[in-house]
């Protein structure tokens, strides 16, 4: 299977998004929540996993 995985670290003002495919980092970017929403809408299907810090409860 040829699926990318996006790891998302949630914080209050910025998200860190790391995209990996076949154990190779394709990108590692910092985005605002609105930039992330736009990026996610334009991305091809992939597995998305979230890691949250204590302040991410702000987004619940």
DRENDREN-42338 format. One record per residue (C-alpha): residue number from 1; x, y, z; chain. Coordinates in steps of 0.1 Angstrom, whole numbers, plus 5000, padded with zeros to 4 digits. Layout:
REM DRENDREN-42338
{num:NUM, x:X, y:Y, z:Z, cadena:A}
...
END
This chain:
REM DRENDREN-42338
{num:1, x:5000, y:5000, z:5000, cadena:A}
{num:2, x:5013, y:5034, z:4991, cadena:A}
{num:3, x:4996, y:5057, z:5017, cadena:A}
{num:4, x:5011, y:5088, z:5033, cadena:A}
{num:5, x:5008, y:5095, z:5070, cadena:A}
{num:6, x:5004, y:5130, z:5084, cadena:A}
{num:7, x:5013, y:5135, z:5120, cadena:A}
{num:8, x:4997, y:5166, z:5135, cadena:A}
{num:9, x:5009, y:5182, z:5167, cadena:A}
{num:10, x:4981, y:5205, z:5180, cadena:A}
{num:11, x:4989, y:5237, z:5199, cadena:A}
{num:12, x:4969, y:5268, z:5207, cadena:A}
{num:13, x:4981, y:5290, z:5178, cadena:A}
{num:14, x:5001, y:5268, z:5154, cadena:A}
{num:15, x:5000, y:5232, z:5143, cadena:A}
{num:16, x:5031, y:5212, z:5133, cadena:A}
{num:17, x:5024, y:5188, z:5104, cadena:A}
{num:18, x:5049, y:5161, z:5093, cadena:A}
{num:19, x:5040, y:5140, z:5063, cadena:A}
{num:20, x:5058, y:5107, z:5060, cadena:A}
{num:21, x:5057, y:5080, z:5032, cadena:A}
{num:22, x:5077, y:5048, z:5033, cadena:A}
{num:23, x:5097, y:5060, z:5062, cadena:A}
{num:24, x:5108, y:5092, z:5044, cadena:A}
{num:25, x:5098, y:5127, z:5056, cadena:A}
{num:26, x:5081, y:5144, z:5027, cadena:A}
{num:27, x:5074, y:5177, z:5045, cadena:A}
{num:28, x:5074, y:5191, z:5080, cadena:A}
{num:29, x:5056, y:5225, z:5082, cadena:A}
{num:30, x:5042, y:5248, z:5108, cadena:A}
{num:31, x:5006, y:5261, z:5100, cadena:A}
{num:32, x:4979, y:5281, z:5116, cadena:A}
{num:33, x:4946, y:5263, z:5121, cadena:A}
{num:34, x:4931, y:5280, z:5090, cadena:A}
{num:35, x:4961, y:5271, z:5069, cadena:A}
{num:36, x:4959, y:5235, z:5081, cadena:A}
{num:37, x:4922, y:5234, z:5072, cadena:A}
{num:38, x:4929, y:5246, z:5037, cadena:A}
{num:39, x:4959, y:5222, z:5033, cadena:A}
{num:40, x:4938, y:5192, z:5045, cadena:A}
{num:41, x:4910, y:5200, z:5021, cadena:A}
{num:42, x:4934, y:5201, z:4992, cadena:A}
{num:43, x:4954, y:5170, z:5002, cadena:A}
{num:44, x:4951, y:5136, z:4987, cadena:A}
{num:45, x:4936, y:5109, z:5010, cadena:A}
{num:46, x:4960, y:5099, z:5038, cadena:A}
{num:47, x:4961, y:5087, z:5073, cadena:A}
{num:48, x:4961, y:5116, z:5098, cadena:A}
{num:49, x:4971, y:5111, z:5134, cadena:A}
{num:50, x:4970, y:5138, z:5161, cadena:A}
{num:51, x:4992, y:5144, z:5191, cadena:A}
{num:52, x:4979, y:5170, z:5215, cadena:A}
{num:53, x:4997, y:5191, z:5241, cadena:A}
{num:54, x:4979, y:5204, z:5272, cadena:A}
{num:55, x:4968, y:5236, z:5256, cadena:A}
{num:56, x:4951, y:5218, z:5227, cadena:A}
{num:57, x:4920, y:5214, z:5249, cadena:A}
{num:58, x:4914, y:5250, z:5236, cadena:A}
{num:59, x:4902, y:5234, z:5203, cadena:A}
{num:60, x:4878, y:5208, z:5217, cadena:A}
END
